[in-house]
Amino acid sequence: MASSTPNDDWFQNAAAAQIRNERFERAELLNGRTAMIGFVVGILTEALTGHGIVSQITFGVFGCN
């Protein structure tokens, strides 16, 4: 492969930055979706068991009912 010129370096850096931005965007989308699923599961568990979300979280640790 031929040696790169400064213009090629700029293009490579710009492409790498764009790829990095797209990966961060997809990661944030996945994090948001996971948080929404967790929240819905917590609400459904509260509806089925009668224990609030805080009680669900601390139940095993502190033995709260």
PDB file with one MODEL, atoms N, CA, C and O in Angstrom:
MODEL        1
ATOM      1  N   MET A   1       0.858  -1.171   0.000  1.00  0.00           N
ATOM      2  CA  MET A   1       0.000   0.000   0.000  1.00  0.00           C
ATOM      3  C   MET A   1       0.898   1.225   0.000  1.00  0.00           C
ATOM      4  O   MET A   1       1.941   1.236   0.654  1.00  0.00           O
ATOM      5  N   ALA A   2       0.502   2.240  -0.720  1.00  0.00           N
ATOM      6  CA  ALA A   2       1.303   3.461  -0.822  1.00  0.00           C
ATOM      7  C   ALA A   2       1.252   4.234   0.488  1.00  0.00           C
ATOM      8  O   ALA A   2       0.341   4.072   1.300  1.00  0.00           O
ATOM      9  N   SER A   3       2.265   5.081   0.665  1.00  0.00           N
ATOM     10  CA  SER A   3       2.296   5.892   1.883  1.00  0.00           C
ATOM     11  C   SER A   3       1.137   6.882   1.860  1.00  0.00           C
ATOM     12  O   SER A   3       0.706   7.333   0.799  1.00  0.00           O
ATOM     13  N   SER A   4       0.642   7.208   3.053  1.00  0.00           N
ATOM     14  CA  SER A   4      -0.522   8.093   3.121  1.00  0.00           C
ATOM     15  C   SER A   4      -0.092   9.549   3.124  1.00  0.00           C
ATOM     16  O   SER A   4       0.958   9.912   3.654  1.00  0.00           O
ATOM     17  N   THR A   5      -0.924  10.358   2.523  1.00  0.00           N
ATOM     18  CA  THR A   5      -0.691  11.792   2.515  1.00  0.00           C
ATOM     19  C   THR A   5      -1.487  12.417   3.654  1.00  0.00           C
ATOM     20  O   THR A   5      -2.341  11.752   4.240  1.00  0.00           O
ATOM     21  N   PRO A   6      -1.226  13.674   3.979  1.00  0.00           N
ATOM     22  CA  PRO A   6      -2.002  14.317   5.046  1.00  0.00           C
ATOM     23  C   PRO A   6      -3.507  14.299   4.777  1.00  0.00           C
ATOM     24  O   PRO A   6      -4.295  14.203   5.718  1.00  0.00           O
ATOM     25  N   ASN A   7      -3.915  14.390   3.516  1.00  0.00           N
ATOM     26  CA  ASN A   7      -5.345  14.332   3.202  1.00  0.00           C
ATOM     27  C   ASN A   7      -5.926  12.968   3.534  1.00  0.00           C
ATOM     28  O   ASN A   7      -7.054  12.866   4.015  1.00  0.00           O
ATOM     29  N   ASP A   8      -5.150  11.917   3.277  1.00  0.00           N
ATOM     30  CA  ASP A   8      -5.606  10.576   3.626  1.00  0.00           C
ATOM     31  C   ASP A   8      -5.720  10.416   5.132  1.00  0.00           C
ATOM     32  O   ASP A   8      -6.656   9.782   5.619  1.00  0.00           O
ATOM     33  N   ASP A   9      -4.779  10.982   5.874  1.00  0.00           N
ATOM     34  CA  ASP A   9      -4.837  10.899   7.336  1.00  0.00           C
ATOM     35  C   ASP A   9      -6.089  11.598   7.858  1.00  0.00           C
ATOM     36  O   ASP A   9      -6.756  11.093   8.761  1.00  0.00           O
ATOM     37  N   TRP A  10      -6.405  12.757   7.290  1.00  0.00           N
ATOM     38  CA  TRP A  10      -7.607  13.474   7.717  1.00  0.00           C
ATOM     39  C   TRP A  10      -8.850  12.639   7.445  1.00  0.00           C
ATOM     40  O   TRP A  10      -9.754  12.562   8.277  1.00  0.00           O
ATOM     41  N   PHE A  11      -8.886  12.010   6.261  1.00  0.00           N
ATOM     42  CA  PHE A  11     -10.033  11.185   5.903  1.00  0.00           C
ATOM     43  C   PHE A  11     -10.160  10.000   6.849  1.00  0.00           C
ATOM     44  O   PHE A  11     -11.262   9.671   7.288  1.00  0.00           O
ATOM     45  N   GLN A  12      -9.042   9.359   7.166  1.00  0.00           N
ATOM     46  CA  GLN A  12      -9.069   8.218   8.079  1.00  0.00           C
ATOM     47  C   GLN A  12      -9.548   8.642   9.461  1.00  0.00           C
ATOM     48  O   GLN A  12     -10.342   7.936  10.083  1.00  0.00           O
ATOM     49  N   ASN A  13      -9.074   9.789   9.950  1.00  0.00           N
ATOM     50  CA  ASN A  13      -9.496  10.287  11.264  1.00  0.00           C
ATOM     51  C   ASN A  13     -10.981  10.645  11.270  1.00  0.00           C
ATOM     52  O   ASN A  13     -11.682  10.367  12.243  1.00  0.00           O
ATOM     53  N   ALA A  14     -11.459  11.256  10.196  1.00  0.00           N
ATOM     54  CA  ALA A  14     -12.874  11.617  10.104  1.00  0.00           C
ATOM     55  C   ALA A  14     -13.745  10.359  10.065  1.00  0.00           C
ATOM     56  O   ALA A  14     -14.793  10.307  10.708  1.00  0.00           O
ATOM     57  N   ALA A  15     -13.317   9.366   9.322  1.00  0.00           N
ATOM     58  CA  ALA A  15     -14.077   8.118   9.241  1.00  0.00           C
ATOM     59  C   ALA A  15     -14.096   7.414  10.595  1.00  0.00           C
ATOM     60  O   ALA A  15     -15.134   6.893  11.004  1.00  0.00           O
ATOM     61  N   ALA A  16     -12.968   7.392  11.289  1.00  0.00           N
ATOM     62  CA  ALA A  16     -12.904   6.765  12.609  1.00  0.00           C
ATOM     63  C   ALA A  16     -13.813   7.488  13.595  1.00  0.00           C
ATOM     64  O   ALA A  16     -14.475   6.842  14.407  1.00  0.00           O
ATOM     65  N   ALA A  17     -13.856   8.812  13.540  1.00  0.00           N
ATOM     66  CA  ALA A  17     -14.726   9.589  14.432  1.00  0.00           C
ATOM     67  C   ALA A  17     -16.196   9.301  14.132  1.00  0.00           C
ATOM     68  O   ALA A  17     -17.006   9.203  15.054  1.00  0.00           O
ATOM     69  N   GLN A  18     -16.544   9.167  12.868  1.00  0.00           N
ATOM     70  CA  GLN A  18     -17.928   8.874  12.502  1.00  0.00           C
ATOM     71  C   GLN A  18     -18.331   7.491  12.992  1.00  0.00           C
ATOM     72  O   GLN A  18     -19.433   7.315  13.511  1.00  0.00           O
ATOM     73  N   ILE A  19     -17.459   6.518  12.835  1.00  0.00           N
ATOM     74  CA  ILE A  19     -17.744   5.159  13.311  1.00  0.00           C
ATOM     75  C   ILE A  19     -17.905   5.158  14.815  1.00  0.00           C
ATOM     76  O   ILE A  19     -18.812   4.512  15.340  1.00  0.00           O
ATOM     77  N   ARG A  20     -17.035   5.875  15.519  1.00  0.00           N
ATOM     78  CA  ARG A  20     -17.111   5.956  16.978  1.00  0.00           C
ATOM     79  C   ARG A  20     -18.435   6.585  17.413  1.00  0.00           C
ATOM     80  O   ARG A  20     -19.069   6.104  18.353  1.00  0.00           O
ATOM     81  N   ASN A  21     -18.858   7.657  16.737  1.00  0.00           N
ATOM     82  CA  ASN A  21     -20.135   8.302  17.059  1.00  0.00           C
ATOM     83  C   ASN A  21     -21.305   7.353  16.850  1.00  0.00           C
ATOM     84  O   ASN A  21     -22.220   7.303  17.671  1.00  0.00           O
ATOM     85  N   GLU A  22     -21.281   6.600  15.756  1.00  0.00           N
ATOM     86  CA  GLU A  22     -22.362   5.661  15.485  1.00  0.00           C
ATOM     87  C   GLU A  22     -22.407   4.555  16.528  1.00  0.00           C
ATOM     88  O   GLU A  22     -23.490   4.123  16.924  1.00  0.00           O
ATOM     89  N   ARG A  23     -21.251   4.096  16.975  1.00  0.00           N
ATOM     90  CA  ARG A  23     -21.219   3.057  18.013  1.00  0.00           C
ATOM     91  C   ARG A  23     -21.768   3.589  19.333  1.00  0.00           C
ATOM     92  O   ARG A  23     -22.526   2.896  20.011  1.00  0.00           O
ATOM     93  N   PHE A  24     -21.392   4.814  19.706  1.00  0.00           N
ATOM     94  CA  PHE A  24     -21.911   5.408  20.943  1.00  0.00           C
ATOM     95  C   PHE A  24     -23.418   5.596  20.854  1.00  0.00           C
ATOM     96  O   PHE A  24     -24.130   5.370  21.832  1.00  0.00           O
ATOM     97  N   GLU A  25     -23.905   6.007  19.696  1.00  0.00           N
ATOM     98  CA  GLU A  25     -25.337   6.213  19.504  1.00  0.00           C
ATOM     99  C   GLU A  25     -26.092   4.900  19.678  1.00  0.00           C
ATOM    100  O   GLU A  25     -27.128   4.860  20.342  1.00  0.00           O
ATOM    101  N   ARG A  26     -25.573   3.825  19.081  1.00  0.00           N
ATOM    102  CA  ARG A  26     -26.224   2.516  19.223  1.00  0.00           C
ATOM    103  C   ARG A  26     -26.151   2.011  20.660  1.00  0.00           C
ATOM    104  O   ARG A  26     -27.101   1.403  21.153  1.00  0.00           O
ATOM    105  N   ALA A  27     -25.024   2.260  21.337  1.00  0.00           N
ATOM    106  CA  ALA A  27     -24.885   1.830  22.728  1.00  0.00           C
ATOM    107  C   ALA A  27     -25.882   2.562  23.624  1.00  0.00           C
ATOM    108  O   ALA A  27     -26.483   1.946  24.504  1.00  0.00           O
ATOM    109  N   GLU A  28     -26.065   3.857  23.414  1.00  0.00           N
ATOM    110  CA  GLU A  28     -27.020   4.621  24.209  1.00  0.00           C
ATOM    111  C   GLU A  28     -28.453   4.172  23.929  1.00  0.00           C
ATOM    112  O   GLU A  28     -29.279   4.135  24.840  1.00  0.00           O
ATOM    113  N   LEU A  29     -28.745   3.837  22.698  1.00  0.00           N
ATOM    114  CA  LEU A  29     -30.072   3.333  22.353  1.00  0.00           C
ATOM    115  C   LEU A  29     -30.329   2.015  23.080  1.00  0.00           C
ATOM    116  O   LEU A  29     -31.415   1.811  23.622  1.00  0.00           O
ATOM    117  N   LEU A  30     -29.355   1.134  23.098  1.00  0.00           N
ATOM    118  CA  LEU A  30     -29.487  -0.139  23.800  1.00  0.00           C
ATOM    119  C   LEU A  30     -29.643   0.082  25.300  1.00  0.00           C
ATOM    120  O   LEU A  30     -30.471  -0.574  25.931  1.00  0.00           O
ATOM    121  N   ASN A  31     -28.864   0.994  25.884  1.00  0.00           N
ATOM    122  CA  ASN A  31     -28.982   1.285  27.313  1.00  0.00           C
ATOM    123  C   ASN A  31     -30.369   1.811  27.656  1.00  0.00           C
ATOM    124  O   ASN A  31     -30.942   1.420  28.673  1.00  0.00           O
ATOM    125  N   GLY A  32     -30.911   2.685  26.828  1.00  0.00           N
ATOM    126  CA  GLY A  32     -32.243   3.220  27.064  1.00  0.00           C
ATOM    127  C   GLY A  32     -33.311   2.148  27.001  1.00  0.00           C
ATOM    128  O   GLY A  32     -34.212   2.100  27.838  1.00  0.00           O
ATOM    129  N   ARG A  33     -33.203   1.294  26.007  1.00  0.00           N
ATOM    130  CA  ARG A  33     -34.182   0.212  25.874  1.00  0.00           C
ATOM    131  C   ARG A  33     -34.100  -0.756  27.049  1.00  0.00           C
ATOM    132  O   ARG A  33     -35.126  -1.211  27.554  1.00  0.00           O
ATOM    133  N   THR A  34     -32.894  -1.067  27.482  1.00  0.00           N
ATOM    134  CA  THR A  34     -32.718  -1.960  28.623  1.00  0.00           C
ATOM    135  C   THR A  34     -33.310  -1.341  29.883  1.00  0.00           C
ATOM    136  O   THR A  34     -33.949  -2.037  30.672  1.00  0.00           O
ATOM    137  N   ALA A  35     -33.106  -0.050  30.079  1.00  0.00           N
ATOM    138  CA  ALA A  35     -33.672   0.635  31.244  1.00  0.00           C
ATOM    139  C   ALA A  35     -35.193   0.612  31.206  1.00  0.00           C
ATOM    140  O   ALA A  35     -35.833   0.411  32.238  1.00  0.00           O
ATOM    141  N   MET A  36     -35.774   0.814  30.036  1.00  0.00           N
ATOM    142  CA  MET A  36     -37.236   0.783  29.924  1.00  0.00           C
ATOM    143  C   MET A  36     -37.788  -0.607  30.236  1.00  0.00           C
ATOM    144  O   MET A  36     -38.817  -0.735  30.900  1.00  0.00           O
ATOM    145  N   ILE A  37     -37.108  -1.638  29.760  1.00  0.00           N
ATOM    146  CA  ILE A  37     -37.546  -3.011  30.053  1.00  0.00           C
ATOM    147  C   ILE A  37     -37.443  -3.282  31.548  1.00  0.00           C
ATOM    148  O   ILE A  37     -38.350  -3.878  32.128  1.00  0.00           O
ATOM    149  N   GLY A  38     -36.357  -2.857  32.177  1.00  0.00           N
ATOM    150  CA  GLY A  38     -36.188  -3.050  33.616  1.00  0.00           C
ATOM    151  C   GLY A  38     -37.273  -2.342  34.414  1.00  0.00           C
ATOM    152  O   GLY A  38     -37.785  -2.892  35.389  1.00  0.00           O
ATOM    153  N   PHE A  39     -37.623  -1.139  34.012  1.00  0.00           N
ATOM    154  CA  PHE A  39     -38.665  -0.385  34.697  1.00  0.00           C
ATOM    155  C   PHE A  39     -40.013  -1.085  34.574  1.00  0.00           C
ATOM    156  O   PHE A  39     -40.747  -1.198  35.556  1.00  0.00           O
ATOM    157  N   VAL A  40     -40.341  -1.553  33.377  1.00  0.00           N
ATOM    158  CA  VAL A  40     -41.609  -2.250  33.164  1.00  0.00           C
ATOM    159  C   VAL A  40     -41.656  -3.539  33.970  1.00  0.00           C
ATOM    160  O   VAL A  40     -42.696  -3.871  34.539  1.00  0.00           O
ATOM    161  N   VAL A  41     -40.546  -4.272  34.029  1.00  0.00           N
ATOM    162  CA  VAL A  41     -40.498  -5.502  34.822  1.00  0.00           C
ATOM    163  C   VAL A  41     -40.706  -5.169  36.296  1.00  0.00           C
ATOM    164  O   VAL A  41     -41.415  -5.894  36.994  1.00  0.00           O
ATOM    165  N   GLY A  42     -40.099  -4.082  36.783  1.00  0.00           N
ATOM    166  CA  GLY A  42     -40.292  -3.672  38.172  1.00  0.00           C
ATOM    167  C   GLY A  42     -41.736  -3.323  38.473  1.00  0.00           C
ATOM    168  O   GLY A  42     -42.265  -3.701  39.518  1.00  0.00           O
ATOM    169  N   ILE A  43     -42.378  -2.602  37.563  1.00  0.00           N
ATOM    170  CA  ILE A  43     -43.790  -2.242  37.751  1.00  0.00           C
ATOM    171  C   ILE A  43     -44.678  -3.486  37.726  1.00  0.00           C
ATOM    172  O   ILE A  43     -45.590  -3.611  38.543  1.00  0.00           O
ATOM    173  N   LEU A  44     -44.419  -4.405  36.794  1.00  0.00           N
ATOM    174  CA  LEU A  44     -45.208  -5.641  36.735  1.00  0.00           C
ATOM    175  C   LEU A  44     -45.017  -6.487  37.993  1.00  0.00           C
ATOM    176  O   LEU A  44     -45.974  -7.067  38.505  1.00  0.00           O
ATOM    177  N   THR A  45     -43.790  -6.556  38.484  1.00  0.00           N
ATOM    178  CA  THR A  45     -43.530  -7.310  39.712  1.00  0.00           C
ATOM    179  C   THR A  45     -44.240  -6.665  40.894  1.00  0.00           C
ATOM    180  O   THR A  45     -44.766  -7.360  41.764  1.00  0.00           O
ATOM    181  N   GLU A  46     -44.256  -5.327  40.924  1.00  0.00           N
ATOM    182  CA  GLU A  46     -44.985  -4.633  41.987  1.00  0.00           C
ATOM    183  C   GLU A  46     -46.477  -4.947  41.911  1.00  0.00           C
ATOM    184  O   GLU A  46     -47.121  -5.149  42.942  1.00  0.00           O
ATOM    185  N   ALA A  47     -47.023  -4.989  40.720  1.00  0.00           N
ATOM    186  CA  ALA A  47     -48.446  -5.292  40.561  1.00  0.00           C
ATOM    187  C   ALA A  47     -48.756  -6.728  40.987  1.00  0.00           C
ATOM    188  O   ALA A  47     -49.813  -6.981  41.566  1.00  0.00           O
ATOM    189  N   LEU A  48     -47.867  -7.654  40.716  1.00  0.00           N
ATOM    190  CA  LEU A  48     -48.118  -9.058  41.041  1.00  0.00           C
ATOM    191  C   LEU A  48     -47.869  -9.383  42.514  1.00  0.00           C
ATOM    192  O   LEU A  48     -48.607 -10.175  43.100  1.00  0.00           O
ATOM    193  N   THR A  49     -46.839  -8.782  43.121  1.00  0.00           N
ATOM    194  CA  THR A  49     -46.467  -9.146  44.491  1.00  0.00           C
ATOM    195  C   THR A  49     -46.958  -8.163  45.544  1.00  0.00           C
ATOM    196  O   THR A  49     -47.097  -8.532  46.710  1.00  0.00           O
ATOM    197  N   GLY A  50     -47.219  -6.930  45.160  1.00  0.00           N
ATOM    198  CA  GLY A  50     -47.616  -5.925  46.134  1.00  0.00           C
ATOM    199  C   GLY A  50     -46.436  -5.233  46.794  1.00  0.00           C
ATOM    200  O   GLY A  50     -46.634  -4.319  47.593  1.00  0.00           O
ATOM    201  N   HIS A  51     -45.206  -5.647  46.479  1.00  0.00           N
ATOM    202  CA  HIS A  51     -44.004  -5.004  47.016  1.00  0.00           C
ATOM    203  C   HIS A  51     -43.595  -3.884  46.063  1.00  0.00           C
ATOM    204  O   HIS A  51     -43.571  -4.071  44.847  1.00  0.00           O
ATOM    205  N   GLY A  52     -43.274  -2.722  46.626  1.00  0.00           N
ATOM    206  CA  GLY A  52     -42.818  -1.609  45.810  1.00  0.00           C
ATOM    207  C   GLY A  52     -41.440  -1.871  45.230  1.00  0.00           C
ATOM    208  O   GLY A  52     -40.788  -2.853  45.586  1.00  0.00           O
ATOM    209  N   ILE A  53     -40.999  -0.999  44.342  1.00  0.00           N
ATOM    210  CA  ILE A  53     -39.702  -1.176  43.693  1.00  0.00           C
ATOM    211  C   ILE A  53     -38.570  -1.131  44.710  1.00  0.00           C
ATOM    212  O   ILE A  53     -37.636  -1.929  44.626  1.00  0.00           O
ATOM    213  N   VAL A  54     -38.637  -0.211  45.673  1.00  0.00           N
ATOM    214  CA  VAL A  54     -37.592  -0.125  46.702  1.00  0.00           C
ATOM    215  C   VAL A  54     -37.578  -1.391  47.537  1.00  0.00           C
ATOM    216  O   VAL A  54     -36.508  -1.895  47.878  1.00  0.00           O
ATOM    217  N   SER A  55     -38.730  -1.903  47.866  1.00  0.00           N
ATOM    218  CA  SER A  55     -38.815  -3.145  48.630  1.00  0.00           C
ATOM    219  C   SER A  55     -38.246  -4.311  47.820  1.00  0.00           C
ATOM    220  O   SER A  55     -37.614  -5.204  48.384  1.00  0.00           O
ATOM    221  N   GLN A  56     -38.462  -4.309  46.526  1.00  0.00           N
ATOM    222  CA  GLN A  56     -37.913  -5.368  45.672  1.00  0.00           C
ATOM    223  C   GLN A  56     -36.389  -5.337  45.680  1.00  0.00           C
ATOM    224  O   GLN A  56     -35.733  -6.378  45.715  1.00  0.00           O
ATOM    225  N   ILE A  57     -35.848  -4.150  45.648  1.00  0.00           N
ATOM    226  CA  ILE A  57     -34.395  -4.007  45.583  1.00  0.00           C
ATOM    227  C   ILE A  57     -33.746  -4.376  46.913  1.00  0.00           C
ATOM    228  O   ILE A  57     -32.707  -5.036  46.935  1.00  0.00           O
ATOM    229  N   THR A  58     -34.352  -3.954  48.023  1.00  0.00           N
ATOM    230  CA  THR A  58     -33.729  -4.145  49.339  1.00  0.00           C
ATOM    231  C   THR A  58     -34.176  -5.434  50.013  1.00  0.00           C
ATOM    232  O   THR A  58     -33.671  -5.763  51.086  1.00  0.00           O
ATOM    233  N   PHE A  59     -35.095  -6.164  49.428  1.00  0.00           N
ATOM    234  CA  PHE A  59     -35.646  -7.351  50.067  1.00  0.00           C
ATOM    235  C   PHE A  59     -34.568  -8.359  50.472  1.00  0.00           C
ATOM    236  O   PHE A  59     -34.535  -8.813  51.615  1.00  0.00           O
ATOM    237  N   GLY A  60     -33.697  -8.700  49.541  1.00  0.00           N
ATOM    238  CA  GLY A  60     -32.671  -9.689  49.833  1.00  0.00           C
ATOM    239  C   GLY A  60     -31.550  -9.148  50.698  1.00  0.00           C
ATOM    240  O   GLY A  60     -30.928  -9.908  51.440  1.00  0.00           O
ATOM    241  N   VAL A  61     -31.279  -7.864  50.620  1.00  0.00           N
ATOM    242  CA  VAL A  61     -30.149  -7.288  51.336  1.00  0.00           C
ATOM    243  C   VAL A  61     -30.479  -7.029  52.796  1.00  0.00           C
ATOM    244  O   VAL A  61     -29.716  -7.420  53.680  1.00  0.00           O
ATOM    245  N   PHE A  62     -31.616  -6.370  53.067  1.00  0.00           N
ATOM    246  CA  PHE A  62     -31.958  -5.977  54.429  1.00  0.00           C
ATOM    247  C   PHE A  62     -33.054  -6.813  55.044  1.00  0.00           C
ATOM    248  O   PHE A  62     -33.327  -6.673  56.236  1.00  0.00           O
ATOM    249  N   GLY A  63     -33.687  -7.668  54.285  1.00  0.00           N
ATOM    250  CA  GLY A  63     -34.763  -8.494  54.803  1.00  0.00           C
ATOM    251  C   GLY A  63     -36.032  -7.726  55.054  1.00  0.00           C
ATOM    252  O   GLY A  63     -36.841  -8.129  55.889  1.00  0.00           O
ATOM    253  N   CYS A  64     -36.232  -6.609  54.340  1.00  0.00           N
ATOM    254  CA  CYS A  64     -37.442  -5.799  54.499  1.00  0.00           C
ATOM    255  C   CYS A  64     -38.613  -6.469  53.784  1.00  0.00           C
ATOM    256  O   CYS A  64     -38.433  -7.141  52.768  1.00  0.00           O
ATOM    257  N   ASN A  65     -39.787  -6.280  54.316  1.00  0.00           N
ATOM    258  CA  ASN A  65     -40.985  -6.822  53.658  1.00  0.00           C
ATOM    259  C   ASN A  65     -41.798  -5.728  53.053  1.00  0.00           C
ATOM    260  O   ASN A  65     -42.842  -5.993  52.456  1.00  0.00           O
TER     261      ASN A  65
ENDMDL
END
